[in-house]
């Protein structure tokens, strides 16, 4: 049976700490490794604190929320130079493979455009097929391989448009 779920996107802040920690508890070691390109048993505490209190002058973390208010993933956008931002996406394991990562990337591009960021970069593990599929499909994307990573450069003006619904099969 197919279901459609409406996803709301908004910045994450300190009021979302419990939601962030809930998602952190749903992440497999593979998901954490895929996001941080390093083996660690859980999300690093400094990362959690930083994302909950990132100064707007440095970047933003956009969350994907279900109608119930539950957080299912996020994209962090950190401005690394004038007009350039680096993105990283994380989706809770039970929600992976449903298009949420793709929608987070599109939402991150929308926010980047609003912040006058012209180019997004992302480093992805060579083995992360889902992320590579999303980013390689971006019109105008360029990439190179380096030490087990794929380094992407993504022009914001050619970004995919955000969509707020996710379709999945219930079993």
N, C-alpha and C positions, 0 to 999 in steps of 0.2 A: 504494500500500500504506500503510495507516494504522499508525502506531507510537505507543506510549504511553511517555513518559519520566517517571520519578519525579524531582522537583525537591526538593532539600533547602534550607531557609532557615535562615540563621544570621547572627549579626553578623559583619561584616568587621572585621579588625584588621590590625596591622602584618605578621603572618605571611602575609597575602594580597596583599602588594605585587606580586609577580610576576603573580598572577592578574588583579589590577586593571589592570596595565600591558598585559597581553595583550588584555583587553577594550578598553582605550583604543585599541589598535592596530587593532581591528576596526570602529571607529566611522567612519562617513562624516561629511563636513562637515555634511550635513543633520541627522544624529542629534545632533551636538554643538550645532548651532544650535537644534534643537528642545528640547534640555534647558536650555541656558543663555540662550536668546533673544538671542544675540550671535554674530557671526561670529568664529571663531577656528580655527586650523588643527588644534588638538588639545586634549585636556582640559587645563585650567590646572594647572600643577604645585602651586600652593597648595591647590587643591581636592583633588587626589590625596592630598597630605600630611595635610590636615585630615580627610578621610574615614578614613584609616588610623589616626588617633590621636585621634578625637573623644572628648572627655571624656563619660562617661556622663551627667553632670549636664546636658549641653547637648543630647544627642540620640544617635542611633544610625544606623548604616548596615547594612541587612540585605541580604545577598547571596543570589542564587539559584544553586545549585550542581547540576551534573549528577552522576550516580553516579560518574563518573570523577574528580570533584573540580574540574572546570573551572567557572569562574565565567562565567555568561552574562548577568548583569544585577544591578542593585541598586536599592534605594529608600533615599534618605536622609531621615531624620526629624529635624528640628531644632526644638527647643522655643523658640518665639519670645516666649512670655509664659506665665504660669501657666495650665495647662489648654489651651494652644494650641500646635500644632505645624505646621510647614510641610513638605510632602513634595515630593520630586523623584525621578523614575524614569528610569533609563537601562537599555536592553537592547541587547546587542551586535547589530549589523546582521543577521548570519545567523540570529538567533533571533527577530527581530521578526515580529509577526503570528501568533504561535503561542499567545497567551494568557499569556505570562510577565509582561508589564506588569500585566495585570489581577490576576494572582495576587500579584505584588509589592505592589500597592496594598492588597489584602486582608490580606496579611501585615503590612504597615506599620500598618494599622488595628488589628490584633490587638496588636501591640507598643505602639501608642499607648494602647490600653485598659489594658494592663498597667502603663503609666506614668502613669495617671490623666490622660491628655490627652483632653479632651472634644470638641475641634474641630480638624480638620485643614484647612489651607489649601493651595492649589496655584495657581500662575500658569502658564498654558498658552498657547502661541502660538495665535492664532485659526486658523492653517492646520494645526495638529496634530490631524487628525481622529481618529486612534486614541486619543490621550489624552482628547480631549473626549468620545468615545463611552464610555470607561470611567468617567470622572468624572461625566458627566451622568446615567448610569444608577444612580448611588448614591442610594439612597432618602433623601429629605430634603435632597439637594444643592441649594445655591443658587449662582448665579453672576451675574457682571456683566462687561460688556465695558469695557476701558480700554486705550487706546493700543495696539491690535493684540494685546492679551492677553485671555484669559478668566480672571478671578479666581474661583476656586472656594472655597466654604465647605462642609465635609463633616462632618456630625455623626457622631462615632465610634460612638455607640450604635446607629446604623442601618447600620453598615458591612457589606459583603459578607463572607462566611466564606471563610477561606483554603482552597485546594485544592492538593495537592502534585503532581498529575500534569499533564502537558501532552501533548496529542494533536496529531500533525502528520502530514502526508503525505510519504513519501519518494519521490523521483523518480529 
